[in-house]
Amino acid sequence: MVKIRINPVAGTDLQEIKDFLMGKNPSAAVETVRLIISKIEALTDFPEMGSPLAPRIKQPSRYRYVICEQYLIFYIFEDNIVSVQRVLHAKRNIASLLLDGQEES
């Protein structure tokens, strides 16, 4: 059975998303985080549904990602564990945020 592990940095990302959206629209904040968590939970059934990141950034990477609304969920799937590394807005500089020595298992 596939297990989900959320890296502390990804947990902080989720909290920051919620905090940011709460100031604009509290119901949208709750719904957005709910949708992201639901997408993460879907990875237990389909852990390889995410696209490999390597072709997008044109360099080697173990990351996969799934899209949820305006956010990208980055994870590594190894040994029946989905390790969620980051949850980032699609407009952020993904390569610099992910690949500055931050790939973790």
C-alpha positions in Angstrom: 0.0 0.0 0.0 1.2 3.5 -0.9 1.8 5.9 2.0 1.8 9.7 1.9 4.4 11.7 3.7 4.3 15.5 3.7 7.6 17.2 4.1 7.6 20.0 6.7 8.4 22.5 3.9 5.3 21.4 2.0 3.3 21.7 5.2 4.5 25.3 5.5 3.6 25.9 1.8 0.1 24.8 2.5 -0.2 27.0 5.6 1.2 30.0 3.6 -1.3 29.4 0.8 -4.2 29.3 3.3 -2.9 32.4 5.1 -2.5 34.3 1.9 -6.0 33.4 0.6 -7.7 34.0 4.0 -7.0 37.7 3.7 -8.8 37.8 0.3 -11.5 35.2 0.6 -11.7 32.9 3.6 -14.1 30.4 1.9 -11.7 30.2 -1.1 -8.8 29.6 1.2 -10.5 26.6 2.9 -11.7 25.2 -0.5 -8.3 25.6 -2.1 -6.4 23.8 0.7 -9.2 21.1 0.7 -8.7 20.5 -3.0 -4.9 20.3 -2.7 -5.2 17.8 0.1 -7.7 15.8 -1.9 -5.3 15.7 -4.9 -2.5 14.6 -2.6 -4.7 11.8 -1.1 -5.4 10.6 -4.7 -1.7 9.8 -5.1 -2.2 6.8 -2.8 -4.2 5.2 -5.6 -2.3 6.6 -8.5 1.2 7.5 -7.3 2.6 7.8 -10.8 -0.2 10.0 -12.2 2.0 13.1 -11.9 4.2 14.2 -14.8 8.0 13.8 -14.4 9.6 17.2 -13.8 12.8 16.5 -15.7 11.5 17.3 -19.2 9.9 20.6 -18.0 13.1 21.9 -16.5 15.5 20.1 -18.9 17.7 18.6 -16.3 17.6 15.4 -14.2 15.2 15.3 -11.3 13.3 12.6 -9.3 10.3 14.9 -8.9 6.9 14.4 -10.3 4.1 16.9 -10.1 0.4 17.2 -10.3 -1.6 20.3 -11.0 -4.4 21.5 -8.6 -6.0 24.7 -9.5 -3.2 27.3 -9.8 -0.8 25.2 -7.7 1.7 22.5 -8.5 2.2 19.6 -6.0 5.8 18.3 -6.2 6.6 14.8 -4.9 8.9 11.9 -5.1 7.6 8.4 -5.3 9.9 5.7 -4.0 9.5 2.4 -2.1 5.7 2.8 -2.0 6.0 6.2 -0.3 4.8 9.4 -1.9 6.9 12.2 -0.3 5.3 15.6 -1.0 8.2 18.0 -1.1 6.6 21.4 -2.1 3.2 22.9 -3.0 3.9 26.0 -5.1 1.9 28.5 -7.1 2.4 27.8 -10.8 3.8 31.3 -11.5 6.7 30.9 -9.0 10.3 30.1 -10.1 9.9 26.4 -9.8 13.5 25.4 -10.8 15.2 27.6 -8.3 12.8 26.7 -5.4 13.1 23.0 -6.0 16.6 22.3 -7.2 18.9 24.3 -5.0 19.9 21.2 -3.2 16.4 20.6 -1.8 15.5 17.2 -3.2 14.8 15.0 -0.3 13.5 11.5 0.0 
